Amino acid sequence: MRRSRIVSRGIATAVLGIIAAVALSACSAGGGAQQRQQYVIASGVTGGIYAGYGSELAKVLSRELGAHIDAVSTEGSLENLRLVGSGEALFGFAQSDTAADAVAGTGPFAEPLPIVAAARLYEEYVHVVVRADSDVAELGDLAGHNISLGAPNSGVAAASARILDEADVDVATITNPKLGLDDSLAALRDGTIEGFFWVGGLPTPGLQAFSQEVPIRLVSIEHQFVDQLNDRYGGVYRVAEFPAGLYGRDEVSVTMTVPNYLIVSADAPDDVVADALAAVFRTRAEIAASVPTAALLDRRLAIFTAPLELHPGAAAYYRNTKR
């Protein structure tokens, strides 16, 4: 089996630095057969689905592949794309819209990144969260308020900027503390902010728990804004509804969704990617017991990762398991 390049993340933890150093040492020494391979999965913020999914993936892949795999916390899609593109992580999670920017070298990416896809995982929903008693009724009402538009280097920040632009809301009129999910929930609880944007699967665990303590509403993103975004950004979005009862709400609200991909470096060994995917599908029910969204993984839909190409190892896996 070919060895992939493993690089210390540096900004994560000292433990990860040690892991990477051990892996590099093994590679430089010729990679003895007894040396377990070391890999990193770039996941997401605590309380979000990425973090739970990444943790479960690391656990089952370590066991199934006989490797040492760690999931590291990140701010989300943008950071994950950069970590995978630089070789600091083997796998990661990313929204399709930010992934499209990464491979094209546009938006927040100065040049194209060598990123491909292993699988389409599930649809992520854009949440515009306010307290149930807020006077914010629609997107236009966000102007002049304290609203977190997402942490830096997150797909949330990229999506919120696009949505507000289409809704003709000047972000300069919004006080934006740039918080991740956990910090947004804490700030909404103590009144520091009046609302926040979040992009995640349903239900997002941290938000689900919060809604049992603090009544919330979800501000709708109307069809017209989704249509306008698709005209500008290649049709990666679609309209969906938050069902009544979700997060303790009685009302139905509309929003937009964006596909989520399991991304991988274009240079990753074919057999590693194929073996990892086989393990993911084999243990899907086990992962879903802790991360219900994992149950949405469907082999028939997983191949639709445009505009990202499928990794050759992933393509071989799907071809060999075609029913």
C-alpha positions as CSV (number, residue, x, y, z in Angstrom):
1,M,0.0,0.0,0.0
2,R,1.3,3.4,-1.0
3,R,1.9,5.9,1.9
4,S,0.1,9.2,1.8
5,R,1.8,12.4,2.9
6,I,1.1,13.2,6.6
7,V,1.8,16.7,7.9
8,S,1.6,18.0,11.4
9,R,-1.4,20.4,11.8
10,G,0.6,22.5,14.2
11,I,-2.4,24.7,15.1
12,A,-4.4,21.8,16.6
13,T,-2.8,20.1,19.6
14,A,0.6,18.8,20.6
15,V,-0.8,15.3,20.4
16,L,-1.5,15.7,16.7
17,G,2.1,17.0,16.2
18,I,3.4,13.9,17.8
19,I,1.2,11.7,15.6
20,A,2.4,13.4,12.5
21,A,6.0,13.2,13.5
22,V,5.7,9.5,14.1
23,A,4.1,9.0,10.7
24,L,6.8,11.0,8.9
25,S,9.5,9.1,10.8
26,A,7.9,5.8,9.6
27,C,7.8,7.0,6.0
28,S,11.4,8.2,6.0
29,A,12.5,4.9,7.5
30,G,10.8,3.0,4.7
31,G,7.5,2.3,6.5
32,G,7.9,-1.1,8.1
33,A,5.0,-3.5,7.8
34,Q,4.3,-3.3,11.6
35,Q,3.9,0.5,11.6
36,R,0.3,1.6,11.7
37,Q,-0.5,4.4,9.3
38,Q,-1.5,7.8,10.7
39,Y,-4.3,10.0,9.3
40,V,-6.3,13.0,10.2
41,I,-10.0,13.9,9.5
42,A,-10.8,17.6,9.5
43,S,-14.3,17.7,11.2
44,G,-16.0,20.8,12.6
45,V,-17.1,22.8,15.6
46,T,-18.3,21.2,18.8
47,G,-22.1,20.8,18.9
48,G,-22.3,20.4,15.1
49,I,-22.8,17.3,13.0
50,Y,-19.4,17.5,11.4
51,A,-17.7,17.0,14.8
52,G,-19.8,14.0,15.8
53,Y,-19.6,12.5,12.3
54,G,-15.8,13.0,12.2
55,S,-15.4,11.4,15.6
56,E,-17.4,8.4,14.7
57,L,-15.6,8.0,11.3
58,A,-12.2,8.2,13.1
59,K,-13.3,5.5,15.5
60,V,-14.6,3.0,12.9
61,L,-11.9,3.6,10.3
62,S,-9.2,3.2,12.9
63,R,-10.7,-0.2,13.8
64,E,-11.7,-1.3,10.3
65,L,-8.5,-0.3,8.5
66,G,-6.0,-1.0,11.3
67,A,-4.8,2.6,11.2
68,H,-4.5,5.4,13.7
69,I,-7.0,8.1,12.7
70,D,-7.8,11.3,14.6
71,A,-10.7,13.7,14.1
72,V,-9.7,17.3,14.7
73,S,-12.0,20.3,15.5
74,T,-12.1,23.0,12.9
75,E,-14.2,26.1,12.1
76,G,-15.8,24.2,9.2
77,S,-15.8,23.9,5.4
78,L,-13.2,26.6,4.5
79,E,-10.7,25.4,7.1
80,N,-11.3,21.8,6.2
81,L,-10.7,22.4,2.5
82,R,-7.4,24.2,3.3
83,L,-6.3,21.4,5.6
84,V,-7.1,18.7,3.0
85,G,-5.6,20.7,0.2
86,S,-2.3,21.2,2.0
87,G,-2.0,17.5,3.0
88,E,-2.6,18.2,6.8
89,A,-5.7,16.1,6.7
90,L,-6.6,13.1,4.6
91,F,-10.4,13.5,4.8
92,G,-12.7,16.4,5.7
93,F,-16.2,17.6,5.4
94,A,-17.2,20.5,3.1
95,Q,-20.2,22.2,1.7
96,S,-20.4,21.9,-2.1
97,D,-20.6,25.7,-2.6
98,T,-17.3,26.4,-0.8
99,A,-15.7,23.3,-2.3
100,A,-16.6,24.7,-5.8
101,D,-14.7,27.9,-4.9
102,A,-11.7,25.8,-3.7
103,V,-11.3,23.8,-6.9
104,A,-11.8,26.9,-9.0
105,G,-9.5,29.1,-6.9
106,T,-12.1,31.8,-6.5
107,G,-13.8,33.6,-3.6
108,P,-11.7,33.1,-0.4
109,F,-9.2,30.8,-2.3
110,A,-6.3,32.6,-4.0
111,E,-5.5,29.5,-6.2
112,P,-7.2,26.1,-6.9
113,L,-6.7,23.4,-4.3
114,P,-6.1,19.8,-5.2
115,I,-9.4,18.6,-3.7
116,V,-11.7,15.8,-5.0
117,A,-14.6,14.1,-3.4
118,A,-15.1,10.7,-1.9
119,A,-18.9,10.9,-1.4
120,R,-21.9,13.1,-1.2
121,L,-23.1,12.6,2.3
122,Y,-26.3,14.6,3.1
123,E,-28.0,17.9,2.6
124,E,-27.2,20.8,5.0
125,Y,-29.8,23.3,6.0
126,V,-29.2,27.0,6.4
127,H,-30.5,28.1,9.8
128,V,-31.2,31.8,10.6
129,V,-31.8,31.5,14.3
130,V,-33.5,34.1,16.6
131,R,-35.3,34.0,19.9
132,A,-39.0,33.2,19.6
133,D,-39.9,36.7,20.9
134,S,-37.5,38.5,18.5
135,D,-38.9,41.3,16.2
136,V,-36.9,39.9,13.3
137,A,-39.5,38.4,11.0
138,E,-37.6,38.3,7.7
139,L,-34.1,38.6,6.3
140,G,-34.4,42.3,5.7
141,D,-35.0,42.9,9.4
142,L,-31.5,41.7,10.3
143,A,-30.0,45.1,9.4
144,G,-29.1,47.1,12.5
145,H,-29.0,44.0,14.7
146,N,-26.3,42.0,16.5
147,I,-26.2,38.9,14.4
148,S,-23.3,36.3,14.2
149,L,-22.8,35.5,10.5
150,G,-20.5,32.5,11.2
151,A,-16.9,31.9,12.3
152,P,-14.0,32.9,10.1
153,N,-13.0,30.1,7.7
154,S,-16.4,28.5,7.9
155,G,-18.9,27.6,5.2
156,V,-21.5,29.4,7.4
157,A,-19.7,32.8,6.8
158,A,-19.6,32.2,3.1
159,A,-23.2,31.2,2.8
160,S,-24.5,34.1,5.1
161,A,-22.6,36.7,3.0
162,R,-24.2,35.4,-0.2
163,I,-27.7,35.2,1.2
164,L,-27.6,38.7,2.7
165,D,-26.3,40.1,-0.6
166,E,-29.2,38.6,-2.5
167,A,-31.6,40.0,0.2
168,D,-30.1,43.5,-0.2
169,V,-29.0,43.6,3.4
170,D,-25.8,45.6,3.8
171,V,-23.6,43.5,6.2
172,A,-22.0,46.8,7.3
173,T,-25.2,47.5,9.1
174,I,-24.9,44.3,11.1
175,T,-22.8,43.9,14.2
176,N,-21.1,40.6,13.5
177,P,-19.0,38.9,16.3
178,K,-18.1,36.0,13.9
179,L,-18.9,33.2,16.3
180,G,-19.0,29.4,15.9
181,L,-22.0,27.4,16.9
182,D,-21.3,26.9,20.6
183,D,-20.3,30.6,21.1
184,S,-23.4,31.7,19.2
185,L,-25.7,29.6,21.4
186,A,-24.0,31.0,24.5
187,A,-24.3,34.6,23.2
188,L,-28.0,34.2,22.3
189,R,-28.7,32.7,25.7
190,D,-27.2,35.7,27.5
191,G,-28.5,38.3,25.1
192,T,-25.1,39.4,23.7
193,I,-26.4,38.7,20.2
194,E,-30.0,38.7,18.7
195,G,-29.5,35.8,16.3
196,F,-27.0,33.8,14.2
197,F,-26.5,31.9,11.0
198,W,-25.7,28.2,11.1
199,V,-25.4,25.6,8.3
200,G,-25.9,22.0,9.3
201,G,-27.9,18.8,9.1
202,L,-31.1,18.1,10.8
203,P,-31.3,18.2,13.7
204,T,-28.1,19.9,14.7
205,P,-27.4,18.4,18.2
206,G,-26.2,21.6,19.9
207,L,-29.1,23.6,18.6
208,Q,-31.6,20.8,19.5
209,A,-30.4,20.8,23.1
210,F,-30.5,24.6,23.2
211,S,-34.1,24.8,21.9
212,Q,-35.2,22.8,24.9
213,E,-34.0,25.6,27.2
214,V,-34.7,28.7,25.1
215,P,-37.6,29.0,22.6
216,I,-36.3,29.9,19.1
217,R,-37.6,30.8,15.7
218,L,-36.1,30.1,12.2
219,V,-36.3,33.0,9.8
220,S,-37.3,31.9,6.3
221,I,-35.0,32.2,3.3
222,E,-37.6,32.7,0.5
223,H,-37.6,30.9,-2.8
224,Q,-36.7,34.0,-4.8
225,F,-33.4,34.4,-2.9
226,V,-32.5,30.7,-3.5
227,D,-33.3,31.1,-7.2
228,Q,-31.1,34.2,-7.5
229,L,-28.2,32.4,-5.7
230,N,-28.5,29.5,-8.1
231,D,-28.3,31.8,-11.1
232,R,-25.1,33.2,-9.7
233,Y,-23.4,30.1,-8.2
234,G,-24.1,27.2,-10.5
235,G,-27.3,25.7,-9.2
236,V,-25.9,24.0,-6.0
237,Y,-28.7,25.1,-3.8
238,R,-32.3,24.0,-3.4
239,V,-35.4,25.1,-1.5
240,A,-36.5,23.0,1.5
241,E,-38.7,23.3,4.6
242,F,-37.9,23.0,8.3
243,P,-40.6,20.6,9.5
244,A,-43.0,21.8,12.2
245,G,-41.9,20.4,15.6
246,L,-38.2,20.6,14.8
247,Y,-36.3,22.5,17.6
248,G,-39.6,22.8,19.5
249,R,-41.2,25.1,16.9
250,D,-44.8,25.0,15.8
251,E,-44.5,26.8,12.5
252,V,-43.1,25.6,9.2
253,S,-40.4,27.8,7.7
254,V,-38.5,27.6,4.3
255,T,-34.8,27.7,3.7
256,M,-32.2,26.6,1.3
257,T,-30.0,23.5,1.5
258,V,-26.5,22.7,0.1
259,P,-25.0,19.2,-0.3
260,N,-22.2,18.2,2.0
261,Y,-19.3,16.2,0.7
262,L,-16.6,14.0,2.2
263,I,-13.5,15.5,0.6
264,V,-10.1,14.0,0.1
265,S,-6.8,15.1,-1.4
266,A,-6.3,14.4,-5.0
267,D,-3.0,12.8,-4.1
268,A,-4.4,10.3,-1.6
269,P,-3.7,6.6,-2.5
270,D,-6.5,4.9,-4.4
271,D,-6.5,1.9,-2.1
272,V,-6.7,3.9,1.0
273,V,-9.8,5.8,-0.3
274,A,-11.5,2.7,-1.6
275,D,-10.9,0.8,1.6
276,A,-12.1,3.8,3.7
277,L,-15.3,4.1,1.7
278,A,-15.9,0.3,2.0
279,A,-15.6,0.7,5.8
280,V,-17.9,3.7,5.9
281,F,-20.7,2.0,4.1
282,R,-20.1,-1.3,6.0
283,T,-20.5,0.6,9.4
284,R,-23.1,3.1,8.3
285,A,-25.7,1.8,10.8
286,E,-23.2,1.8,13.6
287,I,-22.2,5.5,12.9
288,A,-25.9,6.4,12.6
289,A,-26.6,5.2,16.1
290,S,-24.6,8.2,17.3
291,V,-25.0,10.5,14.3
292,P,-28.5,9.9,12.8
293,T,-27.6,12.0,9.7
294,A,-25.2,9.3,8.7
295,A,-28.2,7.1,7.8
296,L,-28.8,9.4,4.8
297,L,-25.6,8.1,3.1
298,D,-26.8,6.4,-0.1
299,R,-24.5,4.6,-2.4
300,R,-26.7,5.5,-5.4
301,L,-26.5,9.2,-4.6
302,A,-23.0,9.4,-3.2
303,I,-21.4,9.7,-6.6
304,F,-23.1,13.0,-7.5
305,T,-20.4,15.4,-6.3
306,A,-20.3,18.0,-9.0
307,P,-18.4,20.3,-9.5
308,L,-15.9,18.1,-7.6
309,E,-14.5,15.1,-9.4
310,L,-14.7,11.7,-7.7
311,H,-11.3,10.5,-6.4
312,P,-10.2,7.5,-8.6
313,G,-10.2,5.2,-5.6
314,A,-13.8,6.3,-4.8
315,A,-14.9,5.8,-8.4
316,A,-13.4,2.3,-8.4
317,Y,-15.2,1.5,-5.1
318,Y,-18.6,2.6,-6.6
319,R,-17.9,0.8,-9.9
320,N,-17.0,-2.4,-8.1
321,T,-20.1,-2.3,-5.8
322,K,-22.6,-1.2,-8.4
323,R,-25.9,-3.2,-8.0
